[in-house]
Amino acid sequence: MTSDTHASAARSTKSAARPVKVWDLPTRIFHWTLVAMVSIGYLTGWVFAENTMGLHLWAGYITVSLLVFRLTWGVFGSEYSRLETFSFSPVHILSHMKELATLRPVRHYIGHNPTGSLMVFGLLIVLSTITLSGLVVLGGEENQGPLAGIASYAAGDMADVVHTSLVILLLTMIVLHVGGVYMEIKLTGEKLVRAMITGLKTVPAGTPALKHRKARPFAATIVITLFVSFAGTLLWDFSTMAPSGLATLPPSGTYESECGDCHMPYHPSLLPIASWQKMMASLGDHFGEDASLDEQTVAEITTYLTQYGSESWDTEAANRFRTVNPQKPLQITETPYWISKHEDISPDTFKRKKVGVKSNCGACHTDHYTGRFDDQKIKIPPQE
Amino acid sequence: MKSITTLVCTFTLVAAFGAALASPALAGPREDIIAGFMAQGAGPANPANGQKMYEGTYGTGKPGTPKCTTCHDISPQKGGQTRTGKAIEPMAVSRTPARFTDKKKVDKWFRRNCSSVIGRECTAQEKVDFISFLMTQ
């Protein structure tokens, strides 16, 4: 047993420089999985197109699991994984920072040093807030996930600001973290990156005996199981609620066939009532064509669109398309939101045979007639 | 044995399909519609004029739709495409047997498309000519 070796080595108070197991395997796996999840989360949420949202959600859910594990392991893990071993007083942290500022070799800490520990706690708090705000964004804006039945669009929109701002903060912290590790490597000569892979750090000669409490995996498992059962049941209950943003749209054969004769019928939530009414009153010149209908049909469709226009929905699309272009209030593809969401799509993509025109929503948004417009449902037809 | 069964099945299906294709021509809806236009003052059908209408360019209606073939294919045998990219079934009655059998639809599309392309309503005579041309296709 390696811990026995440490114990016997520690018994002789003055010993030579020797490797000591500092980071246990679960903590190391946690660290590098978190690195992977944050990278995937950043790429799929910020760099790649929206249709990678499915992967983004997986990265988020795995990050939540990692955080639950790490906080539990912070109590039941082996010595240096325990939060108490790197909880320093603010005075202690400040004096360590001052010491670092001299850029001279500093006192050696086997686990996290005081400044590093500040970063670890900071990262745990920021990552928890990012994932929780992400769940609110998912429920409020996308009508998905466990909070779909609870979070309003406005709540999701607010959470989106928190989510995005904290990601910027997180990126800054990652830069500082890597810089700090580099600095410590330079100042103490420790191979810190290797330590997070092998778990071993070299303790300088003359270091006094180390107490090294073992991990308590059984207790940790029980706590995690209890937490997951409790939180899981709660979230499961929430997730059985109907998404709060979606109204029930009874099918209208008249609307779908009369409007669907020339173009895909647009989901009624995509324009405000005022726009629909204006459109129905001007069918004689409908985007450059005569689309007139008999009076009775016009009345029927107007009633339908008035009842189910964007005001009746709390989806992202309904909320965003409610702001129309005042010069072209009938044209969804002229709304500021539509334009900003499609500016990265090349004109060639719209010319593809299966798309043809910008107004052919269903060519890429495979769930367009639900009004949801899920990011994961975007399937851009490939080049012929 | 199996190939004979297949052959018989195919033949039956083809026959049934053929009968379905032929039936609107035998039954009256299209003839009734034409008779209705004649009652509004149209004379005998002139398919040649119908063809001229179908293939011609007007430019007197809405700017985006100067001719029928803006959306319909120049060959009535082939399908067209609306300006929004939606497919239009071929206009030829032989290809789309349901053409000109629903009075409401016929009125709706003559009203809209004559207005969009020509910029006025079509006369009863023009409607009869137009339908009779596409019945020969």
Interface residues (C-beta under 8 A of the other chain):
Chain A: D261 C262 H263 M264 G284 D285 G288 E289 D290 A291 S292 L293 D294 V355 G356 V357 S359 N360 A363
Chain B: G61 K62 P63 G64 T65 Q81 T82 R83 T84 G85 K86 K108 R111 R112 N113 S115 S116
